[in-house]
Amino acid sequence: MARHSRRPGASGPSQRQLRAGELIRHALVDILAQEELRDADLQGVSVTIGEVRCSPDLKHATIFCTPLGDTDPDARARVTAALNRASRFIRGRLGREIDMKFTPDLRFISDESYNEAQHISDLLASDRVRRDLDED
């Protein structure tokens, strides 16, 4: 049995993965704020990094991102594709910013959680729900 085996029934990322994800997220926010990327789809766009999930070996990172204030699905797709095109450059900058044995490969995915939260807020503010709450 491996020395650092996980408990049976344990789910979710380890503390090491969570720490590495936050370290990478903070560094990516700084890089995207300071760096002028040449891609036309990233010109003048502020990107929000919601979460970074690392693989157990910390060699791969999945970054959930969305353009700040933009709810257009086409714009989110364009920005995500542009970040994936620039991922090798961003990875190089990330390697200079963080102190890890390996700089992980980066994969950007559009973050839909903000839209889902807005949808739930809209549902809760609808007349049908308000009517049910006011009857008490």
N, C-alpha and C positions, 0 to 999 in steps of 0.2 A: 504494500500500500504506500502511496506517495506520502511524503512527510507533511506536505501542506494540503492534504486533501480537504475538500469542502465537506461540511456536515451533510448527512443525508437529509433531503428535503429542503435544504437551503436554496433560496433562489435570489436572483438579482446580482448586481455587480459587487465585487469585493471593495473594501475600503481603499485598497491600492488603486483600483480602476477609477473610483470616484475622485480620489486626490489627483490622479494624473489627468482626468477629464477636466477638472476645474483649472488646473495649471495650464493646460492647453487652451481652454476657453478664454482665460484672462489674457494670455499671450496673443491669441488670434484677434481679440478685440483691439488690442494695442496696434497690432500689425495692420489691420484693416483701416483703423483710424488714421495712422501715420503714412501709410504707403500709398503712392499714386499708381494704381494699376492701369495698364494701357488698354485693357479691353473696353470697347465702347459701351458694352452693357453694364459696366461697373462705374462709368464716369458719373460723378455727382450722386451716387447712391450710397446711403448709409445702410449698413447691414447689421441686423441684430442676430447675435449668436445665442440661441436659447439653451442649448445643451450640447455636450460632447460626450459620446459614449466610446469607451476604449475596449478593445478586445482583451481577453485575459492575458495575452503575452505583451500587450501595450504596443504592438507593431502596427495596428490599424486603428484609426479613429473615424467615427461617423459624426459629422457636425450638422446639427439641425439649425438652419438659418432662414431668415426671411428679410426682405427689404423693409426698412423702417417706414411704417405708415402706409404701405402699399398693399391693398387687398386684391389687386388684380391678379388672377391666377397666371396669366401670360407673363406678367412682369416677374412674378416669383420664379417661374420656370426659366426665364432668361437669365436672371441673376444667379440662380443655382447652377445652370449650365456654364455660365461665365466663371464662377468660382471653381468649378471642377476643371475647366480649361486652365485656370491659373494655379491649380493646386500644387504643381511641382515648384513653382516660384515661391508660393506661400510656405510650403514645407521647408524650403531652403532658409527662408527668413525665420521660421519657427525654430529650426535647429540652432540658430544663434541666440535665440531668446530664452529657451528652456534648458534645464540641466537634467537630461534624461539619457540613459544609455543609448537608446535608439530614438530617432525622430520618426513618429508614426506616419504611415501613408494616410492621406486625408481624402475623405469622401464626403461631399456636401449633399445634403438632402433638404428639400423644402420643408419648413416647419409649419404644420397645419394646426398646431395646438391653439394659436392665437385666434384663428378663424372659428375653431370649435368653441372656444370660450365666448366669443362674441355671439355665436349662434345660441348658446345656452342663455346668455344674458337677454337676447332678444325674445327668446321663448318665455323667460320669467317675467319680462315686462309686457307681454301680450295681454290683451283684454281678457281672454279666456282664463288664463292663470290668475290674473288679478281678481277676476270675479270670484273664483273659487276661494281665494285667500280672504276676500272681504266678507264672505258669508258668515264667517265665525264671529 
